[in-house]
């Protein structure tokens, strides 16, 4: 599945795809979110869970230039990104 195909999926279908085909890597805290990082194929995907509202607010591909990268790199080594 291409990135564009994944982006077009509904939130529920993205969740299902990640939980059935993805591999959980690590979780971080980021402001009001718990962000779970998954490896799906060769791409890293972030799942933003909002504790206050008990829901997943968004799922998106990891942006390597975002400041969140420092939180991930403090815990693990992300290869091939």
C-alpha positions as CSV (number, residue, x, y, z in Angstrom):
1,X,0.0,0.0,0.0
2,X,1.3,3.4,-0.9
3,X,1.5,6.4,1.4
4,X,-1.2,8.1,-0.5
5,X,-3.5,5.0,-0.3
6,X,-2.9,4.9,3.5
7,X,-3.6,8.6,3.9
8,X,-7.0,8.1,2.1
9,X,-8.1,5.5,4.5
10,X,-10.6,6.4,7.2
11,X,-9.2,6.7,10.7
12,X,-10.8,3.4,11.7
13,X,-9.2,1.6,8.8
14,X,-5.8,3.2,9.5
15,X,-6.1,1.9,13.1
16,X,-7.0,-1.6,11.9
17,X,-4.1,-1.7,9.4
18,X,-1.6,-0.6,12.0
19,X,-2.8,-3.1,14.6
20,X,-2.9,-6.0,12.1
21,X,0.2,-5.2,9.9
22,X,2.3,-2.7,11.9
23,X,4.9,-3.3,14.6
24,X,4.8,-1.1,17.7
25,X,8.1,0.6,18.3
26,X,7.8,3.0,21.2
27,X,5.5,5.5,22.9
28,X,6.3,9.1,23.9
29,X,4.4,11.9,25.7
30,X,4.0,15.0,23.6
31,X,1.9,17.8,25.1
32,X,-1.6,16.4,25.7
33,X,-0.9,13.3,23.6
34,X,0.5,9.8,24.1
35,X,2.1,9.2,20.7
36,X,2.6,5.6,19.7
37,X,5.1,5.0,16.9
38,X,4.6,2.0,14.6
39,X,6.6,0.6,11.7
40,X,4.4,-0.2,8.8
41,X,6.3,-1.8,6.0
42,X,9.3,0.6,5.7
43,X,7.5,3.7,7.0
44,X,7.1,5.0,10.5
45,X,3.6,6.1,11.5
46,X,2.5,8.1,14.6
47,X,-0.7,7.5,16.4
48,X,-1.8,10.5,18.5
49,X,-3.9,9.4,21.5
50,X,-5.7,12.1,23.5
51,X,-6.1,10.9,27.1
52,X,-8.4,13.7,28.1
53,X,-11.0,12.7,25.5
54,X,-10.1,9.0,25.3
55,X,-9.7,8.9,21.6
56,X,-7.2,8.8,18.7
57,X,-7.1,12.2,17.2
58,X,-4.9,11.6,14.2
59,X,-2.6,9.1,12.5
60,X,0.2,10.4,10.3
61,X,3.5,9.4,8.8
62,X,6.5,10.4,10.9
63,X,8.0,13.8,9.9
64,X,11.7,13.4,10.3
65,X,12.2,17.2,10.6
66,X,9.8,17.6,13.5
67,X,11.0,18.4,17.0
68,X,9.3,15.2,18.3
69,X,12.3,13.3,16.7
70,X,14.4,14.1,19.7
71,X,12.0,12.3,22.0
72,X,12.2,9.2,19.9
73,X,16.0,9.3,19.4
74,X,16.4,9.6,23.2
75,X,14.9,6.2,23.6
76,X,15.7,4.2,20.4
77,X,17.7,4.3,17.2
78,X,15.5,4.7,14.2
79,X,17.2,3.1,11.2
80,X,16.8,4.0,7.5
81,X,14.9,7.2,8.0
